[in-house]
Amino acid sequence: MSIEIKNLTKFYGTQKALDNVSFSVGSGTVVGFLGPNGAGKSTLMKIVTGLLSPTSGTVLVEGLDVAESSSKIRRMIGYLPENNPLYLDMYVKEYLQYTANLYHLPDTDKVVDEVIERTGLGSECRKKIGALSKGYKQRVGLSQAIIHNPRVLILDEPTTGLDPNQIVEIRNLILELGREKTILLSTHIMQEVQAICHQMAILDHGVLVANGSPEQIEKTIGNSRRQIEVEFNLPADEKMLLQIANIVAVEKTAASTYILESDADADIRQDVFNFAVQHGLAVLAMQVKQKSMEDVFRELTNR
């Protein structure tokens, strides 16, 4: 199921949460939304679900305008909010039967049993939700989001607060669901996007600063600058390092180790050696440093 977002803007009073955001998502795609706190990720997701109205712009789900066909589109969408609101005094199976009845699903017992098996809740289904670990509560949240077999799944920070084993389990479940559904996933975890997402969209202060596959974004942004890590025998003056031709940034990472950043087409290694000779320093180590996705994210959002 395709999603198209056109010129989406949202104000809360005088604060602009989204600033003319536009992009599209193809059917069967897992999209990762990244951005600092307050970047607008949750706002965008709530608008796609129809829970919030945009100040301007449109969201089309399979060609239908969310603002005009909200009820119909909500039946196509499963939503797991960041805070995962659950009825803690209800039993797992009881809660899922209640959810199935809200959607007027036929044969609710069969539907509930199927979703319990799919999300691995079998051993916990007779417990009260309040007695579950956070990982199993997330599974209950995912179960209610997929119980009506939606074609679009929107997950807001689904692995926040989970331990490493629980994170892997939830990721595997999302990967399985992504084979048949369009998924919009917000996260702060870069490895999560690289592991399970086909497309990533990075928001910063409500502005879409990057959109594409993780490989495309890493290649495009990563190739715009070149980084060299150099270790001297003694500390160097950072202001003097910045005076080396083509160096645009200097970061000190240890007592006498620095990351020197230059334009992608500039090779500064010989100039760095000359600098060391001129200032009575010895170069103990020097290597080209490949930018990670974390480096790319910081570069895009460090405004």
C-alpha angles and dihedrals in degrees: 000000000000126000124198123190116193126191093325114189128172129184127191099199103305095340115100109218096174125026117201095310117186131173141121136231123208125221116280094017127138108215123192119208114204133178143119120284109291094023092126102257097128092042091054092049093049090052091051090052092049094244091117131035119225121236087229139345132055141260119208121195110191087339094308119121110236091214092055101035102033098141094048093046094049089063088056093051133073115199132196109185121211094251092045099217109214136168097249095192093056124089116247095247092042091053093049091048088051090051092048090052091052088060090045090235117178120239094015094183091060093044092050093048091050094050091046090054093045095052096041096245097131096110092046103038095103094051127094112258091236090062094056128101117250090257093057091044087057088052090053089050091051090047093056089046094055102031093100091048096244120195092220124048121194116194121184111201094327096177100043112133096008124130119245094265092049091048091055091048094051092045091052090051091050090049090053092048090047091066090072107019140056106245130196110194128181119201145151092214113098094194089056092059093046091048102049112009129093092190135025131200119194119204126194122180089341094307123117101233099172138013129175142072116325089246093052094049094045091049096045098045095032091056094052092076136029122216128201124187113211131182120201127192089242135025115277130213106260093207089055091049089055089059092065109109115270096005110133101173140019126198122185110215101170140005093289103002123103139179109221117198124201140163112291095249096049122095105202099172097101091047090052091052090049090050091053092051092048092051099041095253131136122220107229096177139358130180139162108252119216115220115243125213087257089058090049091049092051091048092052097044103033094098 
